[in-house]
Amino acid sequence: MKEESFFENIGPGYEGVAEFYELFSDNSDLPFYLEYAKRCGSPILDIAAGTGRVARYLAKHGFHVTALESSPSMLIHAENLLNKLPEDVRSRIEYVSGSMLNFSLDKKFALIIIPNSFGHAMTTEEQLSTLSSIHAHLSDDGLFILDLFAGATMNEHAKFQDNPVQLEDGRSVIREGEFHVDFVKQILRLDLRYIVSDPKGEREELIEVTSGASVIFNREADLLVYFTGFEVVQELGGFDMEPYTTESGRRILILRKRST
């Protein structure tokens, strides 16, 4: 049993690693979000957008995206990546500094997404606040895609190591990770190590970060979306559009505003 403080005061854990963030991203979700962008149209709100991975992809396909992100280093790297794109693509993305927990923008959106990040709302109060803010910004006929890890299928502890990734400047990066889950507190702690080597293969830098996420079970998620005014249009078990089952690692809820 981990001591109580091991699972307390854990933030998103992205500061200092923005440069490496997308190197280890799974892009299998991109066609999924593009399909819903085609169904709903612009404008699109990408919440907890990170370095703009999904936002850039949608903008390249002609959609107008507002990307909300709270991490200063993520936003800086997002702008650097955006500046490498053609002007017409850049013109379709607007980066906004702000927290998903409580934000206020001056427009509503046909599609709102929060890829792989809702868990960073760590408490019930934060989850309700986030969903209420999203509800206020969704157009009456719009869709909101809530991407969740299925809490019931999580392991209590695991380690992993990703394959080395080569950077444009010749450096290489290996990412190692270890996570622990406290199912009583419903908190996941993820410790990551980024091992950076120079072009000759000698270790140059070691960056260690800790990230936290809430563990949300199905009935809990259902109550959260109900009490913030949403209803479920469809329930999926992954980005391949397969229906959700008890063995699915993800639970993706396609939501709309509930009729009153």
C-alpha positions, 0 to 999 in steps of 0.5 A: 500500500502506498502512503497517502501522500503518494496520491495527493497534489498531483498535477497534469505533469506536462511542464518541461516535456512539451518538446517530446509530447507528440513523439509518443502520441497515438494518432489512431484517434485522428480519423475518428475526430475528423469523421465527427468534424465532417458530421458537425462542421465548424467551429470546433473547440479542442479542450486541453489541446496540448501542443495542438496535435488534433487541432492542427490535423482538423485545421489541415482538413479545412475546419476552424478550431479553437484550442484551449490549453492551460500549460504555458510550455505546451502553448509555446510549443504549439505555436512553434509547430503552428508556425511551420504550417501554411498560412491558410492552415494557421488562419483556422486555428486559435490558441487560447490560454485557459483551464478546462475547469472553468472557461468562458469564450465568446462563441458556441461550437458545433463540436467539442472534444477533449481527447484523453484529458478529462481525467485531469479534472481530479475531483467531482467538483472539477468534473462537474465544473468542466462539463458545465463549462462545456455545456455552456459553449455547445451549440444546441444541435452540436455534439460533445465527445467525452473520451474516458478510460474505462476504470473497471479495466485498469490495472493497479500497477504497471511499467512500460518503455517506449521505443527510442524516437529520433529528433530532427537535430539528431538527438534521441529520446526514450520514454519510460513510465510507471503507473499506480492506481488507488481504486479507493481514492480513484486516482491514477499516478503516472511517473514518466522519465524522458531519457535524452541522448545526443547524436553520438548516443550519450545521455544528455538529459534526464527529465522526470515528471509526475502526472495524475488523473482521476479514475472514473467508473461507468455509473459515475460518468453517467451521473456526471453527464446527466447532472450537467445537462447532457444525454448519450447519443452513442457509446463506443469502445474505441476509435474504431467505432466499435460498440462499448463492451465490458472489455473495452479499454476506453469508453467514448461517449457521444453527447448532446444537450438534453432536451428540457 
